[in-house]
């Protein structure tokens, strides 16, 4: 359930939990601007910077974020990328969030955008993206002290906010302020509205130089502080040190599929000049050429690492699709029905805590109405994922590669990388099989899917996994096989356009096979017939009514020759690792400085690639991460040492 909010007669929101107003009785707008924004030297401090990172303790109704975002928009000298990280133990409901900002019509357009993404806020880390990915709100949902200690974070400014120290002492105590200080660099500026002696003393003990400043009525004074300890702060020495953050520059991305395009777009919007190389003559020629596929969360009763990772991925993919694609033509947030066999229902059960609250925004037991629409019995074991849907990967790749700062070059098969140390600043050269230089840059990202094995074979045992799907088209006037996609043992996208334009033929796609160790393309006619049979079998288990309707079509594919105009297969080779997780990060910081990778998406490329592109860019530039630090570590190449 969302945090309860009472509304006072003057329209001020009030917290029953803490017995306190959410902001000053004179309104929070002046406080947000004067105390926090201007108190941290903004907007002047971020002028001309590649990025600016703000930490806030206590998101509340987001007024400080909205005011900061509005100031960023209005500033012609603004930083390239604005990161706003905020902790919140008790998120309010979306409707209350919108109501609280209704008194400030100048913020209404921004508040509406925030409201649209304010869903599914389970405990953990959530990344919300605005203004084409250049304003990034990262919410730490949970206890402030615990969340800050668990994450990897360095910030340039701190908004120390929250209910009064008398009402909510934990957010102001010495332990929490020490956790805040650990997120600061020398010179980080902090602002807060309270001048409580205990807060001033704790800040000083944590290494802040504290100054009283004239306050915003009814407060006579506010506090400004700068992190400048008299000692050298101690930091734990990590087992695998993070590379030094890099400023935007030149970069090569090898691979023009969804993963490569996502990395290129994430870097380009940060000011990098990205050259994308691909061995094919057109982008999305490999597994990303799939005509249509699904993005959907994974569920497990213990909310496993993969489940949490997939939710971050769905949110990132959906935000990116809404920003650059046409809904209904290129993608659809239709919801996805996930079926599971009765003997596996326990493994697909939702966490018990999800019976109510934000978990149901992500996944819920399928209702009788949803099952009826799919022509399934009312007792069918299934989950419904409201924010999942379908997407045409090639359309996403084209939109991402069209971003400013990206150049693409096809027919470039990179055979090896060569380090050049005599250039101004060390660089990497991408060479073809004859030793010709295809491109040169200080940073290289290997994101070539199954073809990544050529460049990474000596580091990790990347595995090849061929898959085939069955595709059929509808005659004009035919009803779709189902009103929404389904997944489980296989997946079905029941209705999508095969090409662009209002008269494009509609089609369905069903699959996929998993043919481990097989890489030959195209498959032989016999292998295609086997794939059709396997996919029809999966359809029978997933949606019997569709399998029955298409029985004759699949039967016609059973023996040679295949009928003209019948079903067809589409095949590609995926790249996976033994643990079925992607690998994102530097390949080897000692032996290969500047070489990064984003690959091994397996069967979850549409769900995870956009998120992984953002993770790579964040690690490369020393930014706040777009997901929990534990999840980022689980995707790092460091986990593969010795594999």
PyMOL commands that set and color helices and strands:
alter all, ss='L'
color gray80, all
select helices_A, chain A and resi 28-40+44-46+63-74+94-100+105-117+144-150+169-172+174-181+197-205+258-268+287-289+305-324+342-344+352-355+359-362+368-373+393-401+449-456+525-542+544-549+551-556+602-621+629-635+637-640
alter helices_A, ss='H'
color red, helices_A
select strands_A, chain A and resi 6-7+13-15+20-21+51-57+81-88+124-130+135-141+155-160+184-192+208-214+221-227+250-254+273-277+293-295+331-332+336-339+364-365+382-385+389-391+406-409+416-420+427-431+437-441+443-446+463-473+485-487+491-497+506-511+515-516+568-576+583-588+592-599
alter strands_A, ss='S'
color yellow, strands_A
deselect
rebuild
show_as cartoon
